[in-house]
Amino acid sequence: MMLNPLEKKRQNYLTFYKDGIKDAILNQKKNPDNMFSAYYKRGFEDGLELRKLIEEYGINNIGADNDR
């Protein structure tokens, strides 16, 4: 499948965003090689929030019916 230039660019943005989330949740440390990307930084911040929720509620309770 051929991606047009806009789709290719969007795919790169999403890759940086996802890498930021993974680094926050798994490593809790930013990768200096990706610090130029605003999408990486945003993903890292969102990943830290997700990690906090996982720690607070436990991984088995994520998405479960709760009183929030």
Backbone torsions as a table, in degrees:
resi	resn	phi	psi	omega
1	MET	NA	126.9	179.2
2	MET	-88.1	130.4	176.6
3	LEU	-95.9	139.3	174.4
4	ASN	-76.7	166.8	-175.2
5	PRO	-56.0	-38.2	179.4
6	LEU	-66.9	-42.3	178.2
7	GLU	-64.2	-38.3	178.0
8	LYS	-63.3	-44.4	179.1
9	LYS	-62.9	-44.7	-179.9
10	ARG	-62.0	-39.3	179.2
11	GLN	-62.2	-39.7	177.2
12	ASN	-64.8	-42.8	178.4
13	TYR	-59.1	-46.2	-178.5
14	LEU	-65.3	-34.8	177.5
15	THR	-63.4	-45.0	177.3
16	PHE	-63.0	-41.8	179.5
17	TYR	-61.5	-47.5	-180.0
18	LYS	-64.5	-38.9	177.3
19	ASP	-61.6	-38.8	177.4
20	GLY	-63.1	-42.7	178.6
21	ILE	-62.8	-47.5	-179.6
22	LYS	-60.4	-44.9	-179.3
23	ASP	-62.8	-38.8	-179.7
24	ALA	-67.3	-45.5	-176.3
25	ILE	-73.8	-44.3	-173.4
26	LEU	-88.2	-39.3	-173.3
27	ASN	-107.9	-24.2	-173.2
28	GLN	55.0	28.8	-178.6
29	LYS	-144.6	135.7	179.3
30	LYS	-75.6	143.8	174.9
31	ASN	-86.6	115.1	-176.9
32	PRO	-60.0	-24.1	179.7
33	ASP	-69.8	-19.4	-177.5
34	ASN	-107.5	4.4	-174.1
35	MET	-68.4	-10.8	177.6
36	PHE	-75.8	-16.7	-173.1
37	SER	-94.7	123.0	175.5
38	ALA	-65.0	-31.0	179.2
39	TYR	-69.3	-37.2	175.6
40	TYR	-63.4	-47.4	-178.9
41	LYS	-60.7	-42.2	178.5
42	ARG	-65.9	-41.9	177.0
43	GLY	-61.7	-39.1	178.9
44	PHE	-63.2	-46.0	179.2
45	GLU	-62.6	-43.6	177.8
46	ASP	-64.5	-37.1	177.4
47	GLY	-64.0	-38.1	176.9
48	LEU	-64.1	-38.6	176.5
49	GLU	-64.0	-42.9	178.2
50	LEU	-63.4	-41.9	178.6
51	ARG	-60.4	-41.8	178.9
52	LYS	-61.2	-42.5	177.7
53	LEU	-65.2	-40.2	178.5
54	ILE	-62.6	-43.2	179.1
55	GLU	-66.4	-38.3	-177.5
56	GLU	-71.1	-44.2	-173.5
57	TYR	-104.4	-13.9	-176.3
58	GLY	84.2	145.5	-175.5
59	ILE	-63.3	-32.0	-177.8
60	ASN	-75.0	-15.1	-178.7
61	ASN	-100.5	-3.0	178.5
62	ILE	-67.0	125.3	-179.8
63	GLY	85.1	-6.0	178.8
64	ALA	-74.6	158.2	176.1
65	ASP	-63.4	122.6	175.5
66	ASN	-142.0	173.1	-172.9
67	ASP	-88.1	26.9	180.0
68	ARG	-82.7	NA	NA
